Amino acid sequence: MALKTKNKFKFSLIGFLSISGLLLGCQKEIEQNSSIENQASEERPIDLSSYSLGVQYARDLDDLNLDQQSKNQFIQGVKDTFQNKVKLTNEWIIHYSMETDKIRSQNKKLISHSKKAEGERFIEELLRSDSSYKKTESGLVYKIVKQGRKISEIKRSTFINMSYRSFHLDGQKYEQTIIKTPRKLPLVGILKAWQEAFNLAGEDGAIIIIAPPQLTYGDDGAKPYIEPGEYLKFQIRFYNIEEDSD
C-alpha cells in the first residue's frame, strides 16, 4: 500500500513537471504578442493559472541543468502523454524518476556547500567591519534597531503582528509584507530565526538579522526563491502580540 501511494505521488509530480515543459514551449509565441499582463483581460483565468504553474515548475527544474536535447525530450514526453502515446512503461517511468531524484540530491548538496561558504564569508566580513552587529550561539547575526518589551512567556496560542522585508545576501529583495499592513502569525510557527529575533527585540521592537540556513530553510532551500544552504537577511518590525481565543 505504501508503495502504491509513493508511486501515485511520483506520477503526480511527473505530471505537474510535464505541464511546465509544454508551457515553456509556448513561451516564444507568447513573447511575440503583448505582455501577459495585457492579455489578462482576454485569456481565461485557468489559462493564466496554468501559465503561472508552468513558470513555477520550470524554475524548479533549474537544478537539473538540462541541455537542449533533454528539454526537447521533456516536451516530447508531454505531447506523448496528452496524445496517449507514452513510450515507457510505468515501471520505467518510476525508475527514471528515482534517477532524477538522485541527480537533484547530489546537485542540492553541492549548491548547499557553496552557499554556506558564501554566507560564512559574508558574516565574517560584516562582523569585522561593523561592530553594531552581534552573533548569538545559534549563529544568528543581528542588530537591534529599536529595543522593545521582552516577553517572558510564550504560549502556543500566542500570535505576533509583524512586518518584514526579506533579502538575499546580494541585497536583492524577494519578499515583503504589504506596507502598513502587518501580518498576524503564530509565534511558535514562524522561522526559528524570527523567533530568536523576537526574543532579542521584543514586542514593539525592530531588528535586522542575517540568518544561517539551519534557522530558516536548511539544506533543502525553498525553490524557486531560496537556494539550499542559503544565508538570508531580514529587516523585521514586531508590533503587539495577541492570544488566540479559539
TORKOL-4160 file (C-alpha; in steps of 0.2 Angstrom, whole numbers, padded with zeros to 4 digits, m for minus):
246
<pt num="1" X="0000" Y="0000" Z="0000"/>
<pt num="2" X="0014" Y="0012" Z="0004"/>
<pt num="3" X="0022" Y="0008" Z="m0012"/>
<pt num="4" X="0007" Y="0012" Z="m0022"/>
<pt num="5" X="0005" Y="0029" Z="m0013"/>
<pt num="6" X="0023" Y="0033" Z="m0016"/>
<pt num="7" X="0021" Y="0029" Z="m0035"/>
<pt num="8" X="0005" Y="0040" Z="m0036"/>
<pt num="9" X="0015" Y="0054" Z="m0029"/>
<pt num="10" X="0029" Y="0052" Z="m0042"/>
<pt num="11" X="0016" Y="0051" Z="m0056"/>
<pt num="12" X="0008" Y="0067" Z="m0049"/>
<pt num="13" X="0025" Y="0076" Z="m0048"/>
<pt num="14" X="0029" Y="0070" Z="m0066"/>
<pt num="15" X="0013" Y="0076" Z="m0072"/>
<pt num="16" X="0015" Y="0093" Z="m0065"/>
<pt num="17" X="0033" Y="0095" Z="m0071"/>
<pt num="18" X="0027" Y="0090" Z="m0088"/>
<pt num="19" X="0015" Y="0104" Z="m0089"/>
<pt num="20" X="0029" Y="0116" Z="m0087"/>
<pt num="21" X="0038" Y="0109" Z="m0102"/>
<pt num="22" X="0024" Y="0111" Z="m0113"/>
<pt num="23" X="0021" Y="0129" Z="m0107"/>
<pt num="24" X="0039" Y="0133" Z="m0110"/>
<pt num="25" X="0037" Y="0128" Z="m0127"/>
<pt num="26" X="0024" Y="0141" Z="m0130"/>
<pt num="27" X="0034" Y="0155" Z="m0121"/>
<pt num="28" X="0042" Y="0161" Z="m0138"/>
<pt num="29" X="0025" Y="0163" Z="m0145"/>
<pt num="30" X="0018" Y="0172" Z="m0130"/>
<pt num="31" X="0033" Y="0184" Z="m0130"/>
<pt num="32" X="0029" Y="0189" Z="m0148"/>
<pt num="33" X="0012" Y="0196" Z="m0143"/>
<pt num="34" X="0008" Y="0209" Z="m0130"/>
<pt num="35" X="0014" Y="0206" Z="m0112"/>
<pt num="36" X="0005" Y="0193" Z="m0101"/>
<pt num="37" X="m0002" Y="0207" Z="m0090"/>
<pt num="38" X="m0010" Y="0215" Z="m0105"/>
<pt num="39" X="m0018" Y="0198" Z="m0111"/>
<pt num="40" X="m0026" Y="0196" Z="m0093"/>
<pt num="41" X="m0042" Y="0203" Z="m0099"/>
<pt num="42" X="m0043" Y="0192" Z="m0114"/>
<pt num="43" X="m0037" Y="0175" Z="m0108"/>
<pt num="44" X="m0047" Y="0163" Z="m0096"/>
<pt num="45" X="m0042" Y="0163" Z="m0078"/>
<pt num="46" X="m0037" Y="0144" Z="m0080"/>
<pt num="47" X="m0025" Y="0149" Z="m0094"/>
<pt num="48" X="m0016" Y="0161" Z="m0083"/>
<pt num="49" X="m0016" Y="0149" Z="m0069"/>
<pt num="50" X="m0009" Y="0136" Z="m0080"/>
<pt num="51" X="0004" Y="0148" Z="m0086"/>
<pt num="52" X="0009" Y="0153" Z="m0069"/>
<pt num="53" X="0010" Y="0134" Z="m0064"/>
<pt num="54" X="0022" Y="0131" Z="m0079"/>
<pt num="55" X="0033" Y="0145" Z="m0074"/>
<pt num="56" X="0035" Y="0139" Z="m0056"/>
<pt num="57" X="0039" Y="0121" Z="m0061"/>
<pt num="58" X="0051" Y="0126" Z="m0075"/>
<pt num="59" X="0060" Y="0136" Z="m0062"/>
<pt num="60" X="0060" Y="0121" Z="m0051"/>
<pt num="61" X="0069" Y="0111" Z="m0065"/>
<pt num="62" X="0084" Y="0123" Z="m0065"/>
<pt num="63" X="0094" Y="0112" Z="m0053"/>
<pt num="64" X="0094" Y="0098" Z="m0066"/>
<pt num="65" X="0104" Y="0108" Z="m0078"/>
<pt num="66" X="0095" Y="0101" Z="m0093"/>
<pt num="67" X="0103" Y="0103" Z="m0111"/>
<pt num="68" X="0093" Y="0107" Z="m0126"/>
<pt num="69" X="0091" Y="0089" Z="m0131"/>
<pt num="70" X="0084" Y="0084" Z="m0114"/>
<pt num="71" X="0072" Y="0099" Z="m0114"/>
<pt num="72" X="0066" Y="0093" Z="m0131"/>
<pt num="73" X="0063" Y="0075" Z="m0124"/>
<pt num="74" X="0054" Y="0083" Z="m0109"/>
<pt num="75" X="0042" Y="0092" Z="m0121"/>
<pt num="76" X="0040" Y="0077" Z="m0132"/>
<pt num="77" X="0035" Y="0067" Z="m0116"/>
<pt num="78" X="0022" Y="0080" Z="m0113"/>
<pt num="79" X="0015" Y="0078" Z="m0130"/>
<pt num="80" X="0015" Y="0059" Z="m0130"/>
<pt num="81" X="0006" Y="0059" Z="m0113"/>
<pt num="82" X="m0008" Y="0071" Z="m0120"/>
<pt num="83" X="m0010" Y="0060" Z="m0135"/>
<pt num="84" X="m0009" Y="0044" Z="m0125"/>
<pt num="85" X="0006" Y="0038" Z="m0134"/>
<pt num="86" X="0018" Y="0036" Z="m0120"/>
<pt num="87" X="0033" Y="0025" Z="m0125"/>
<pt num="88" X="0039" Y="0020" Z="m0107"/>
<pt num="89" X="0030" Y="0008" Z="m0095"/>
<pt num="90" X="0025" Y="0014" Z="m0078"/>
<pt num="91" X="0040" Y="0004" Z="m0071"/>
<pt num="92" X="0052" Y="0013" Z="m0081"/>
<pt num="93" X="0045" Y="0030" Z="m0078"/>
<pt num="94" X="0047" Y="0026" Z="m0059"/>
<pt num="95" X="0064" Y="0020" Z="m0062"/>
<pt num="96" X="0070" Y="0036" Z="m0071"/>
<pt num="97" X="0060" Y="0047" Z="m0059"/>
<pt num="98" X="0071" Y="0040" Z="m0045"/>
<pt num="99" X="0087" Y="0043" Z="m0055"/>
<pt num="100" X="0081" Y="0061" Z="m0057"/>
<pt num="101" X="0079" Y="0062" Z="m0038"/>
<pt num="102" X="0097" Y="0056" Z="m0036"/>
<pt num="103" X="0104" Y="0069" Z="m0048"/>
<pt num="104" X="0094" Y="0083" Z="m0039"/>
<pt num="105" X="0100" Y="0077" Z="m0022"/>
<pt num="106" X="0118" Y="0077" Z="m0027"/>
<pt num="107" X="0116" Y="0094" Z="m0035"/>
<pt num="108" X="0107" Y="0101" Z="m0020"/>
<pt num="109" X="0122" Y="0096" Z="m0009"/>
<pt num="110" X="0134" Y="0105" Z="m0020"/>
<pt num="111" X="0124" Y="0121" Z="m0020"/>
<pt num="112" X="0121" Y="0120" Z="m0001"/>
<pt num="113" X="0140" Y="0118" Z="0002"/>
<pt num="114" X="0144" Y="0133" Z="m0009"/>
<pt num="115" X="0130" Y="0144" Z="m0002"/>
<pt num="116" X="0136" Y="0140" Z="0016"/>
<pt num="117" X="0154" Y="0145" Z="0012"/>
<pt num="118" X="0147" Y="0161" Z="0004"/>
<pt num="119" X="0137" Y="0165" Z="0019"/>
<pt num="120" X="0151" Y="0162" Z="0032"/>
<pt num="121" X="0162" Y="0174" Z="0022"/>
<pt num="122" X="0149" Y="0187" Z="0022"/>
<pt num="123" X="0146" Y="0185" Z="0041"/>
<pt num="124" X="0165" Y="0186" Z="0045"/>
<pt num="125" X="0167" Y="0202" Z="0035"/>
<pt num="126" X="0151" Y="0210" Z="0042"/>
<pt num="127" X="0157" Y="0207" Z="0060"/>
<pt num="128" X="0174" Y="0213" Z="0056"/>
<pt num="129" X="0168" Y="0229" Z="0048"/>
<pt num="130" X="0153" Y="0234" Z="0058"/>
<pt num="131" X="0154" Y="0232" Z="0077"/>
<pt num="132" X="0135" Y="0236" Z="0079"/>
<pt num="133" X="0131" Y="0218" Z="0074"/>
<pt num="134" X="0132" Y="0204" Z="0086"/>
<pt num="135" X="0131" Y="0185" Z="0084"/>
<pt num="136" X="0122" Y="0173" Z="0095"/>
<pt num="137" X="0127" Y="0155" Z="0099"/>
<pt num="138" X="0114" Y="0148" Z="0086"/>
<pt num="139" X="0124" Y="0158" Z="0073"/>
<pt num="140" X="0111" Y="0172" Z="0071"/>
<pt num="141" X="0119" Y="0189" Z="0067"/>
<pt num="142" X="0108" Y="0204" Z="0072"/>
<pt num="143" X="0107" Y="0222" Z="0075"/>
<pt num="144" X="0094" Y="0230" Z="0086"/>
<pt num="145" X="0086" Y="0245" Z="0078"/>
<pt num="146" X="0073" Y="0248" Z="0091"/>
<pt num="147" X="0073" Y="0239" Z="0108"/>
<pt num="148" X="0055" Y="0233" Z="0113"/>
<pt num="149" X="0047" Y="0225" Z="0128"/>
<pt num="150" X="0053" Y="0207" Z="0130"/>
<pt num="151" X="0040" Y="0194" Z="0133"/>
<pt num="152" X="0044" Y="0181" Z="0147"/>
<pt num="153" X="0031" Y="0168" Z="0142"/>
<pt num="154" X="0026" Y="0162" Z="0125"/>
<pt num="155" X="0011" Y="0150" Z="0123"/>
<pt num="156" X="0006" Y="0140" Z="0108"/>
<pt num="157" X="m0009" Y="0152" Z="0107"/>
<pt num="158" X="0002" Y="0167" Z="0105"/>
<pt num="159" X="0002" Y="0177" Z="0089"/>
<pt num="160" X="0013" Y="0191" Z="0084"/>
<pt num="161" X="0009" Y="0206" Z="0072"/>
<pt num="162" X="0024" Y="0209" Z="0062"/>
<pt num="163" X="0031" Y="0216" Z="0046"/>
<pt num="164" X="0046" Y="0211" Z="0037"/>
<pt num="165" X="0057" Y="0213" Z="0021"/>
<pt num="166" X="0067" Y="0198" Z="0015"/>
<pt num="167" X="0084" Y="0199" Z="0006"/>
<pt num="168" X="0097" Y="0188" Z="m0002"/>
<pt num="169" X="0115" Y="0192" Z="0004"/>
<pt num="170" X="0117" Y="0202" Z="m0013"/>
<pt num="171" X="0104" Y="0214" Z="m0007"/>
<pt num="172" X="0090" Y="0208" Z="m0019"/>
<pt num="173" X="0073" Y="0208" Z="m0011"/>
<pt num="174" X="0062" Y="0193" Z="m0013"/>
<pt num="175" X="0048" Y="0196" Z="m0002"/>
<pt num="176" X="0040" Y="0209" Z="0010"/>
<pt num="177" X="0024" Y="0212" Z="0019"/>
<pt num="178" X="0012" Y="0225" Z="0012"/>
<pt num="179" X="0016" Y="0242" Z="0018"/>
<pt num="180" X="0007" Y="0247" Z="0034"/>
<pt num="181" X="m0002" Y="0230" Z="0034"/>
<pt num="182" X="0007" Y="0219" Z="0047"/>
<pt num="183" X="0004" Y="0200" Z="0046"/>
<pt num="184" X="m0003" Y="0191" Z="0061"/>
<pt num="185" X="0007" Y="0175" Z="0063"/>
<pt num="186" X="0008" Y="0161" Z="0076"/>
<pt num="187" X="0024" Y="0164" Z="0086"/>
<pt num="188" X="0028" Y="0146" Z="0088"/>
<pt num="189" X="0026" Y="0143" Z="0069"/>
<pt num="190" X="0037" Y="0156" Z="0061"/>
<pt num="191" X="0055" Y="0153" Z="0056"/>
<pt num="192" X="0067" Y="0149" Z="0070"/>
<pt num="193" X="0077" Y="0165" Z="0065"/>
<pt num="194" X="0062" Y="0176" Z="0068"/>
<pt num="195" X="0058" Y="0168" Z="0084"/>
<pt num="196" X="0075" Y="0171" Z="0091"/>
<pt num="197" X="0074" Y="0189" Z="0083"/>
<pt num="198" X="0058" Y="0192" Z="0093"/>
<pt num="199" X="0066" Y="0186" Z="0109"/>
<pt num="200" X="0080" Y="0199" Z="0106"/>
<pt num="201" X="0070" Y="0214" Z="0100"/>
<pt num="202" X="0053" Y="0211" Z="0109"/>
<pt num="203" X="0036" Y="0217" Z="0107"/>
<pt num="204" X="0036" Y="0234" Z="0098"/>
<pt num="205" X="0054" Y="0231" Z="0093"/>
<pt num="206" X="0064" Y="0232" Z="0077"/>
<pt num="207" X="0079" Y="0222" Z="0071"/>
<pt num="208" X="0090" Y="0217" Z="0057"/>
<pt num="209" X="0096" Y="0199" Z="0056"/>
<pt num="210" X="0107" Y="0188" Z="0045"/>
<pt num="211" X="0101" Y="0170" Z="0047"/>
<pt num="212" X="0110" Y="0154" Z="0044"/>
<pt num="213" X="0101" Y="0141" Z="0034"/>
<pt num="214" X="0098" Y="0130" Z="0050"/>
<pt num="215" X="0087" Y="0144" Z="0056"/>
<pt num="216" X="0077" Y="0146" Z="0040"/>
<pt num="217" X="0076" Y="0134" Z="0026"/>
<pt num="218" X="0090" Y="0122" Z="0029"/>
<pt num="219" X="0099" Y="0112" Z="0016"/>
<pt num="220" X="0083" Y="0110" Z="0005"/>
<pt num="221" X="0080" Y="0128" Z="0002"/>
<pt num="222" X="0063" Y="0134" Z="m0004"/>
<pt num="223" X="0063" Y="0134" Z="m0023"/>
<pt num="224" X="0061" Y="0144" Z="m0033"/>
<pt num="225" X="0067" Y="0159" Z="m0022"/>
<pt num="226" X="0079" Y="0151" Z="m0009"/>
<pt num="227" X="0094" Y="0141" Z="m0013"/>
<pt num="228" X="0099" Y="0126" Z="m0002"/>
<pt num="229" X="0110" Y="0131" Z="0012"/>
<pt num="230" X="0107" Y="0150" Z="0008"/>
<pt num="231" X="0110" Y="0163" Z="0022"/>
<pt num="232" X="0096" Y="0176" Z="0022"/>
<pt num="233" X="0094" Y="0194" Z="0028"/>
<pt num="234" X="0078" Y="0201" Z="0036"/>
<pt num="235" X="0073" Y="0218" Z="0042"/>
<pt num="236" X="0059" Y="0215" Z="0054"/>
<pt num="237" X="0047" Y="0226" Z="0064"/>
<pt num="238" X="0037" Y="0217" Z="0078"/>
<pt num="239" X="0021" Y="0225" Z="0084"/>
<pt num="240" X="0009" Y="0219" Z="0098"/>
<pt num="241" X="0006" Y="0201" Z="0102"/>
<pt num="242" X="m0011" Y="0193" Z="0104"/>
<pt num="243" X="m0018" Y="0177" Z="0112"/>
<pt num="244" X="m0029" Y="0167" Z="0101"/>
<pt num="245" X="m0046" Y="0164" Z="0109"/>
<pt num="246" X="m0050" Y="0148" Z="0099"/>
